[in-house]
Amino acid sequence: MTGARLRLLAWLVALAGFLAACTSGVQLQDAATAPASPGAASADASAYSSAGPSAAGTALAPPPAPIPTAAPSAVPAPAVPTEPAPGPAAAPAPAPVPQPFALNLYREGDFVPQYTFDWCVAASIQMAHNLIDDTGGGTWADRSQQNELWEMARARSSDSFNGANPFGWAQVLALSGMGPYGVVSVPDYQEALRTAARAITETGRPVGLVMWSGRHAWVMSGFESVGDPRQFPDFSMTGIHVLDPLYPYGSQQWGPSPAPNALLTPEQLATQFVVREPRRWSSSLPAGYLLVLPQAG
């Protein structure tokens, strides 16, 4: 009996040891596989960082640190070309203002007197040649030549007084090599002066003035104005350079002859440059201020 109790006691001790060993193994396995609570995970991480891994290798490794990722950068939109902002509008250029203008073809020695009271047209043709010719070929002033020119003009004129009229004057100017001339009648006085000034400016040749209502001939060699005729159509005339072949005699009815190359005001010229009298010579031209006008080319 005593032996049997001893064997039973030994068996119970062995059984108790066996059960103790089994309980420790189960707890280790559960610790390694069961999910940890948030508090336990924090404690385990703290223990890991301070004591390091145990010899048995049962401590959990810390979670890997997050890998930083670069924030996506914004891609700039392509630049759209834009027109520059308009600046302030430029002020318009001021309109040109007419300035004093002068043109005169006269040179010393160009004047020629008429040798008879009838030869004013022939003397005017001689003076026109002298004003135009700048080649030094000689001055036209001979009396016999003046007589010849008078006969040429008279032969080409139709005049009840058997003299030389503006049409014969214009034809002999052309026949003598001074370029084409024509006869015009302008009803307005100021426009007649501007017409003559424009012709001198454009051609460089003098203008014939039919004076005393169709009875006499002068030459207009130049003028003064406010405004260049080539730039200002409505330029105003202030002076007219004239040559009267009857100088120094003049007329009791029409007044004295101005000196050669005299500069007359429009008002002074108007006392002798008047509307042509239609009955003076036959013509289809209307009444007006008569000009023997140089023409282009």
C-alpha positions as CSV (number, residue, x, y, z in Angstrom):
1,M,0.0,0.0,0.0
2,T,2.8,2.3,0.9
3,G,4.5,1.5,-2.3
4,A,1.4,2.1,-4.3
5,R,0.9,5.5,-2.8
6,L,4.4,6.4,-3.6
7,R,4.0,5.4,-7.2
8,L,0.7,7.4,-7.4
9,L,2.4,10.5,-5.9
10,A,5.3,10.2,-8.4
11,W,2.8,10.0,-11.2
12,L,0.9,13.0,-10.0
13,V,4.1,15.1,-9.8
14,A,5.1,14.1,-13.4
15,L,1.6,14.9,-14.6
16,A,1.7,18.4,-13.0
17,G,5.1,19.1,-14.7
18,F,3.8,18.0,-18.0
19,L,0.8,20.3,-17.7
20,A,3.0,23.2,-16.7
21,A,5.1,22.8,-19.8
22,C,2.1,22.6,-22.1
23,T,0.7,25.9,-20.7
24,S,3.9,27.9,-21.3
25,G,4.1,26.8,-25.0
26,V,0.6,27.8,-25.7
27,Q,1.1,31.3,-24.3
28,L,4.2,31.9,-26.5
29,Q,2.4,30.8,-29.6
30,D,-0.6,33.0,-28.8
31,A,1.7,36.0,-28.2
32,A,3.3,35.6,-31.6
33,T,0.2,35.2,-33.6
34,A,-2.7,37.1,-32.0
35,P,-3.3,40.6,-33.2
36,A,-2.1,43.1,-30.7
37,S,-4.3,45.8,-29.4
38,P,-3.3,49.4,-30.0
39,G,-2.0,49.8,-26.5
40,A,0.0,46.6,-26.7
41,A,1.5,47.6,-30.1
42,S,2.7,50.9,-28.7
43,A,4.2,49.1,-25.7
44,D,5.9,46.5,-27.9
45,A,7.4,49.2,-30.1
46,S,8.7,51.0,-27.0
47,A,10.3,47.9,-25.7
48,Y,11.8,47.1,-29.1
49,S,13.5,50.4,-29.4
50,S,15.0,50.3,-25.9
51,A,16.0,46.7,-25.4
52,G,16.4,45.4,-28.9
53,P,15.4,41.8,-30.0
54,S,15.4,39.0,-27.5
55,A,17.4,36.0,-27.9
56,A,14.3,33.9,-28.6
57,G,13.4,36.3,-31.6
58,T,9.8,36.7,-30.4
59,A,9.5,40.5,-30.4
60,L,7.6,42.1,-33.3
61,A,9.5,44.3,-35.8
62,P,8.4,48.0,-36.0
63,P,6.2,49.0,-38.9
64,P,8.2,50.4,-41.9
65,A,8.5,54.2,-42.0
66,P,6.3,55.8,-44.6
67,I,8.2,56.6,-47.8
68,P,7.8,60.3,-48.6
69,T,6.3,61.0,-52.0
70,A,6.7,64.3,-53.8
71,A,3.6,66.3,-54.2
72,P,2.6,66.5,-57.9
73,S,3.8,69.8,-59.3
74,A,1.6,72.0,-61.4
75,V,2.5,72.1,-65.0
76,P,2.3,75.7,-66.3
77,A,-0.1,76.3,-69.2
78,P,1.7,77.3,-72.4
79,A,1.9,81.1,-72.7
80,V,-0.7,82.6,-75.1
81,P,0.8,85.4,-77.1
82,T,-1.0,88.7,-76.5
83,E,-0.9,91.9,-78.4
84,P,0.7,94.8,-76.6
85,A,-1.7,97.1,-75.0
86,P,-2.4,100.1,-77.3
87,G,-0.6,103.2,-76.2
88,P,-2.1,106.7,-76.3
89,A,-3.3,107.7,-79.8
90,A,-0.8,110.0,-81.6
91,A,-2.0,113.5,-82.0
92,P,-2.7,114.3,-85.6
93,A,-0.1,116.4,-87.4
94,P,-1.1,120.1,-87.6
95,A,-2.4,121.2,-90.9
96,P,0.3,123.1,-92.9
97,V,-0.1,126.9,-92.8
98,P,0.4,128.9,-96.0
99,Q,3.6,130.9,-95.9
100,P,4.8,133.8,-98.1
101,F,5.8,132.7,-101.5
102,A,7.5,134.5,-104.4
103,L,8.6,133.7,-107.9
104,N,10.0,136.1,-110.5
105,L,11.5,135.3,-113.9
106,Y,12.8,138.8,-114.5
107,R,16.5,139.5,-115.0
108,E,18.1,142.9,-115.7
109,G,17.9,143.6,-119.4
110,D,14.8,141.6,-120.2
111,F,12.6,144.7,-120.7
112,V,12.1,145.9,-124.3
113,P,10.0,149.0,-125.2
114,Q,7.6,149.0,-128.1
115,Y,9.0,151.2,-130.9
116,T,5.6,152.3,-132.1
117,F,2.3,152.7,-130.4
118,D,1.0,149.7,-132.3
119,W,3.7,147.2,-131.6
120,C,2.9,146.2,-128.0
121,V,2.3,142.6,-128.9
122,A,5.6,142.2,-130.7
123,A,7.5,143.9,-127.9
124,S,5.8,141.5,-125.4
125,I,6.9,138.5,-127.5
126,Q,10.5,139.8,-127.4
127,M,10.3,140.2,-123.6
128,A,8.8,136.7,-123.2
129,H,11.8,135.3,-125.1
130,N,14.2,137.2,-122.8
131,L,12.4,135.9,-119.7
132,I,12.5,132.3,-120.9
133,D,15.9,132.1,-122.5
134,D,18.6,131.5,-119.9
135,T,21.2,130.1,-122.3
136,G,22.9,133.4,-122.9
137,G,22.0,133.3,-126.6
138,G,21.3,137.0,-126.8
139,T,18.5,139.4,-125.9
140,W,15.7,140.1,-128.3
141,A,15.4,143.9,-128.6
142,D,16.0,144.8,-132.2
143,R,13.6,147.2,-133.8
144,S,13.5,145.4,-137.2
145,Q,12.9,142.1,-135.4
146,Q,10.0,143.7,-133.5
147,N,8.5,144.9,-136.7
148,E,8.7,141.3,-138.2
149,L,7.1,139.8,-135.1
150,W,4.3,142.3,-135.4
151,E,3.6,141.4,-138.9
152,M,3.6,137.6,-138.0
153,A,1.1,138.2,-135.2
154,R,-1.1,140.4,-137.3
155,A,-1.2,137.8,-140.1
156,R,-2.5,135.3,-137.6
157,S,-5.2,137.5,-136.1
158,S,-8.7,138.3,-137.0
159,D,-9.3,141.8,-135.8
160,S,-11.7,144.6,-137.0
161,F,-9.0,147.1,-136.3
162,N,-6.4,145.3,-138.5
163,G,-4.0,144.8,-135.6
164,A,-2.6,141.8,-133.7
165,N,-5.0,140.1,-131.3
166,P,-4.3,137.6,-128.4
167,F,-4.6,134.6,-130.8
168,G,-1.9,135.8,-133.1
169,W,0.2,136.6,-130.0
170,A,-0.1,133.1,-128.7
171,Q,0.7,131.5,-132.1
172,V,3.8,133.6,-132.7
173,L,5.1,132.7,-129.2
174,A,4.8,129.0,-130.1
175,L,6.3,129.5,-133.6
176,S,9.3,131.4,-132.0
177,G,10.2,128.3,-129.9
178,M,8.7,129.4,-126.6
179,G,6.4,126.4,-126.2
180,P,2.6,126.1,-126.5
181,Y,0.4,129.0,-125.5
182,G,-3.3,129.4,-125.4
183,V,-5.8,132.2,-124.8
184,V,-8.2,131.8,-121.9
185,S,-11.0,134.0,-120.5
186,V,-11.5,133.9,-116.7
187,P,-14.7,135.6,-115.4
188,D,-13.4,136.1,-111.8
189,Y,-10.6,138.6,-111.2
190,Q,-8.9,136.8,-108.3
191,E,-9.1,133.4,-110.0
192,A,-7.6,135.0,-113.1
193,L,-4.6,136.1,-111.1
194,R,-4.3,132.6,-109.5
195,T,-4.6,131.0,-112.9
196,A,-1.7,133.1,-114.2
197,A,0.4,132.4,-111.1
198,R,-0.1,128.7,-111.3
199,A,0.9,128.7,-115.0
200,I,4.2,130.5,-114.2
201,T,4.9,128.1,-111.3
202,E,4.2,125.0,-113.4
203,T,5.9,126.0,-116.7
204,G,8.6,128.5,-115.7
205,R,7.3,130.8,-118.5
206,P,5.6,134.2,-118.4
207,V,2.0,135.1,-118.9
208,G,0.5,137.6,-121.3
209,L,-2.0,140.0,-119.8
210,V,-4.6,141.5,-122.2
211,M,-5.0,145.0,-120.8
212,W,-7.3,148.0,-121.2
213,S,-10.3,145.8,-122.1
214,G,-8.5,144.3,-125.1
215,R,-6.5,147.3,-126.3
216,H,-3.0,146.7,-124.9
217,A,-0.5,144.0,-124.0
218,W,1.6,143.5,-120.8
219,V,3.7,140.6,-119.6
220,M,3.4,139.1,-116.1
221,S,6.9,137.9,-115.1
222,G,6.2,136.8,-111.6
223,F,4.2,137.2,-108.4
224,E,4.1,137.1,-104.6
225,S,1.5,135.2,-102.6
226,V,0.6,133.7,-99.3
227,G,0.9,130.0,-100.0
228,D,2.7,128.0,-102.7
229,P,0.3,127.4,-105.6
230,R,1.5,123.8,-105.8
231,Q,0.4,123.1,-102.3
232,F,-2.5,125.5,-101.6
233,P,-5.2,125.7,-104.3
234,D,-6.8,128.7,-102.7
235,F,-3.5,130.7,-102.1
236,S,-4.0,134.5,-102.0
237,M,-2.2,136.8,-104.4
238,T,-0.4,139.8,-102.8
239,G,1.7,141.1,-105.7
240,I,2.2,140.9,-109.5
241,H,5.4,141.6,-111.3
242,V,4.6,143.3,-114.7
243,L,6.4,144.6,-117.8
244,D,4.5,147.3,-119.8
245,P,6.2,147.9,-123.2
246,L,4.7,151.4,-123.3
247,Y,6.8,152.6,-120.4
248,P,7.4,155.4,-119.6
249,Y,4.4,156.9,-121.5
250,G,1.3,155.3,-120.2
251,S,-2.2,156.4,-121.0
252,Q,-4.3,159.4,-120.2
253,Q,-7.4,157.2,-119.9
254,W,-5.8,154.1,-118.1
255,G,-3.0,155.7,-116.1
256,P,0.8,155.7,-116.1
257,S,2.9,152.7,-117.1
258,P,4.6,151.0,-114.2
259,A,8.4,150.7,-114.2
260,P,9.8,147.5,-115.6
261,N,9.5,144.6,-113.1
262,A,7.3,146.7,-110.9
263,L,5.4,144.8,-108.2
264,L,1.8,145.9,-108.2
265,T,-0.9,145.0,-105.7
266,P,-4.0,143.3,-107.1
267,E,-5.9,146.5,-106.5
268,Q,-3.3,148.5,-108.5
269,L,-3.3,146.1,-111.4
270,A,-7.1,146.1,-111.4
271,T,-7.2,149.7,-112.6
272,Q,-5.8,148.6,-116.0
273,F,-6.4,144.9,-116.1
274,V,-10.2,144.7,-116.7
275,V,-12.7,142.5,-118.4
276,R,-12.2,142.3,-122.2
277,E,-14.7,144.2,-124.2
278,P,-16.4,141.6,-126.5
279,R,-17.0,143.9,-129.4
280,R,-13.3,144.8,-129.6
281,W,-12.5,141.7,-131.7
282,S,-14.4,138.7,-132.9
283,S,-14.0,135.7,-130.6
284,S,-16.1,132.8,-129.3
285,L,-14.6,133.3,-125.8
286,P,-17.0,134.6,-123.2
287,A,-16.3,138.0,-121.5
288,G,-13.7,137.9,-118.8
289,Y,-10.1,138.6,-117.9
290,L,-8.0,137.5,-120.9
291,L,-4.7,135.7,-120.4
292,V,-2.2,134.4,-123.0
293,L,-1.3,131.4,-121.0
294,P,1.7,129.0,-121.2
295,Q,0.7,125.4,-121.4
296,A,2.5,122.3,-120.3
297,G,4.6,120.4,-122.9
